[in-house]
Every structure is written in structure tokens, then in C-alpha cells.
Amino acid sequence: MAQLLVLTASAESEVLPALGLLSHRVRYIAAEPASLVNAPGHDLVFLDARRDLASSKAMAKILIATGLSAPLIVILSEGGLAAMNSEWGATDIILDSAGPAEIETRVKLAISRSKEVGQNDTINASGVVIDEASYSAKVHGRALDLTFKEFELLKFLAQHPGRVFSRDQLLSEVWGYDYFGGTRTVDVHIRRLRAKLGDLESLIGTVRNVGYRFNSTESELASL
């Protein structure tokens, strides 16, 4: 059973009639920006765009701009199909006349795809969780206060566990070919990263006379 949120200005029974025949938990709130502040938890959002396409499109853009993590399905009447385009940022669309089988299928597919994308955006390695979508990293649930380059360096190393990179390689991959600073920059950022990793500082290993690597296994940590 999924938690579904419906944004609408209409009576609940009018929006997507067949939705009430399914076992999902459905909550209805006003399709207004202020309503989103205390919106209940949800796995998927339906946006009712049957009557006011312009306002609904603006609402869809607000949802995407404010970091909506759940799939967004826009409910339309048949006459509104021509107004849909990529600018809405919607995951899918559905006609208000859709039957329960179609609604169920679209809900399941949207949530499943969202979870797959979410997994691809997250790196889990030896107690470190790196979320590419939000540019954040945590160690055993504790948020790390990283600069942009520190985050990029940690992410790059974690994406290639066990592989050794020279300082020049890291400069090229993380800072870019147009960076003219010296390799000491890499050493400084590695030192800062280790300090912020705390007890897990040894995750970033040094290979003498070569460079650095991300140690993702206990055996690699033990060999240091």
C-alpha cells in the first residue's frame, strides 16, 4: 500500500474517481504552495490539472524547483493532453477517466522507477553514504560538512573503490583540465576529508609514491 498525495481544488470524489477503489492511503490537500509546507508524507503526488492548466503547470514547476523527491503524475481531461510538455517536469500523466487497473499500474511503475533512480544517485560504502542528488554525505548517519570540491573528491574515490589514482589524475578528474594549481591542492583536500571522516579516516588510503585510493573493505583497511 502506497501513500498517495493529491493536490486539487475540487471535491475528492471528482478528481480521479477510480482511485477510491484501490487500497492505497490517499490524502487530499489544496493545490497551493502554502499547503506544501506541512504536507503529509507520501510516495507519489497526483496533481489535478483538469481545469486550470496554467496554474497547474506553475504548481508543477514549484514542486520540482523545491526538490520534490516523489514521482509526480498529472491528472488531465482529454482536452488538456495537448498542453503537456517536458516543462511540467512530470513523471507521468493520466486521464481522469482512467480505471483502477490503469491507475494501479501507473502508480507502481512510477514508484518503482523512482526508487531505482534514487539508488543510482546514492553511493553506500563502508559506513559512508553519498547522495549525489542533494550533494550531501553522511558517516554512520552523521552529516559531513563538506565543501563542493571535498564532496566531489570523496564521491569520485568512492565510485572507484580499491583503484589507485595519482595526484595528477585526481586533479584532472575532480578539478578539471583547466585547473592550473599544483598537486599540493589534492593533498590538502585529502587531509581535510580524513579529518572530517573521523574514525573512518583510513577509508582514504595512501599508496606511497603513487597516490590515493578508497578502501571499501575490511581487508584493505587492515593492510594499511
KARAZI-V931030 format. One record per run of one state. SS is the DSSP state (alpha for helix, beta for strand, coil for the rest). FROM is the first residue (numbers start at 1). TO is the last residue. Records with the same first field share a line. If there is no record, write none. Layout:
SS=FROM-TO + FROM-TO
//
This chain:
coil=1-2 + 8-11 + 16-16 + 22-24 + 30-32 + 37-43 + 49-52 + 66-70 + 77-77 + 84-85 + 89-91 + 96-99 + 121-121 + 126-127 + 132-135 + 140-141 + 144-147 + 160-164 + 176-183 + 208-210 + 215-217 + 223-224
beta=3-7 + 25-29 + 44-48 + 71-76 + 92-95 + 122-125 + 128-131 + 136-139 + 142-143 + 165-166 + 204-207 + 211-214
alpha=12-15 + 17-21 + 33-36 + 53-65 + 78-83 + 86-88 + 100-120 + 148-159 + 167-175 + 184-203 + 218-222
//
